[in-house]
Amino acid sequence: MTRTSLPALLALAHALVLGLLSQPALAERADRDQPVNIEANRVTVDDRNKVHVFEGDVVLTQGTLVIKGAKLVVTQGADGFQSGVATGSEKRLATFRQKREGSNEYVEGEAERIEYDSRAERARLFNQAHVKSGADEVRGHYIEYDSLSENYLVTNQPGKTETRAAGDGRVRAVIQPKNSGTEKTN
């Protein structure tokens, strides 16, 4: 098993969990100061093209943040910006989980593929996408989160805003009423 620290993945880690829902769902701030550790069955490094490919039961951890997938590909452009793609397997989706700041709640998500672009500060979850923050959750074929504008979009297909598609094709959201001073815990 290969274990390495890769600070370039900080952007991926933070974007996936810094409030995927528009309500205050901030990630644990102390996590930012923790090292990034990645474990996998195999890693391939292409220094010339700035590509790192982690394969086989990949687990990225940084403080309370955990990202799991069958494969994680991290690339760095000439301008220094990184992008990452975590993918699941035939049996399991790619997942992330991180504790919210000042709360016992967690932000969790899963999809067949999770992409992050550090230049645009945008996370995209594709196919069987699901994000949960506390008791609130959204589901759809595609979830996009823009951390610059702090907005998210959930659709039945990437680039589509219409919710009709083959089959049901509907997005789903569950938004719990907020009771002042009380929060549920997982």
N, C-alpha and C positions, 0 to 999 in steps of 0.2 A: 504494500500500500504506500502510495506517495503522499507526503505531507509537506506543504509549503506555505509560506506567507506571501501574499501578493497584494500590496497596497493598492494597486490599480483597480482591484475589485471593490474598493470602498464605494465608488459611485454606484455600482450595480446594487450593492447591499442597501445603501441608503434610499435609492429611488424606489426600490420595490416595497419599502415599508413606511416611508414618510408620508403617511396620510393618503392611502389609496382611495379613501372615501373623503368627500369634501368636508366632513365634520372634523373637529380636532381629534386626530388619531396619531399624534406625534410619536415617533419611535423613541426608545430609551436613549437619551442623550449620551449617557456614559458609554454606550456601545461604540460611538465614534472614536473614542480613545483606545479601544481595544484592538489587538492585532487581528488580522484576517488570517484564518487557517483554512486550508482546503485539503481534504482527504479524497483520494480516488484510487482505483485499482491501477490506473495508468495515466501518465501525463506526457504529452508531446509538445515540445517547445520549438517554435520556428522564430528564432531571433531576428532574422532578416526581415520577415514580414510582420513581426510583432504579434504573433498568434500563439496562444496557449490553449491546448485542448485537454481537458480533464475528462476521463471516461471511467465508467463502472462505479455505481453506488457513490456518486459524488456528494460530499457534504461540505458546505462552506459554513463556517461559524465566525461570528464576531460579537462577543458579548452575548446578549440574549437572542441575537439574530441567527437563524438557521435556514439555509437554502439547500434543498436536496433535489437531485435529478440523476438521470442516467448519464447525462453528458453536460458539460459546461464549456463553452468556447468563449474566450476573451480575446478581443483584438484591440490594438492601439494604433490610431492613425498617426501620420507624420506630425500633426498638430498637438499630439499628446492626449487627445480625448480617447476614452475607452468605450467599447460597447461589449455587451455580454449577452449570450443566449444560453439559457438553461432549458434542457428538454427532458421529458419523462421517457418512460419505456412503454412497451405494449401493456404492461401490467399496472404501472403507477404513473401518475402525473408528476410534473415538476412542482415543488412546493416551496413556500417560504413562511416563516413565522417569526415575529418579534414582539417583545413586550412594549406596551405603550408607556410613554413618560408619565410618571406620577400616578399610575394605576396598576391594578393587578390584571388588567385585560391585555389581550394580545391581538395583533393584526395578523391575519393568516390569509394565504392565497394559494391557488393551485391552477394549473393549466397544462395542456400538452407541451406548450412552449412559452417561455417567459423571456422577453427581450428588453434590453435597456440600452439607451443611447445617452452617454454622459454629456455630449455636446448639446443636444436638445433637451436634456433632463426629462426624458419621457420613457415610461415603462409601458410595454404592451404585453397582454396576456392573450394567447390564441387557443381556441378550441377547448371546450369544456371549462371555460374560465370562471373562477369563483373567488371572490374576496369577501372576507368577514372581518369586521371590526367590532369587538364586543359582541352584542346580540344583533347588530345590523349586518346585512349581507347583500351582495349583488351577484347575479349569475348571468352569463350570456356566452355567445360564441367568442366574443372579443371584448376585452376591457382595455382601455387606454387611459393612462394617468399622466398628466402634464404637471410636473412639480413646480414649474415656473408660475403657471397660472392657478395652481392648486385645483384644477378641474379634472373630472373624469368623464369618460364616455363609455357606455355599455351598449353594444349592438349585437344583432344577430350575425353579422358578417363584417370584417374589416372594411372600412370605407363606405358602409351602408348606414343610413339613418332610419330607413324604413324597417319595420319589425315583421314584415311578412316574408316568409321563406318556405322552402319545402318542409313539411312537418309543421310543428307548432311554431318554431322560429321566433318565439317571444323571449324577451329579457325578463328577468325576475329581480325584484328588490324586496327586502324586508327591512323596514325602518321602525325600530322600537320607540315608544314614547320615552322621553327623557324625564326622569324624576329628579328634581333638584336635590343634590347632595347624596344620591344613591347611585352606585354603579354595580352591575353584575360582574362576577369574576368567572373565569374559565377554570 
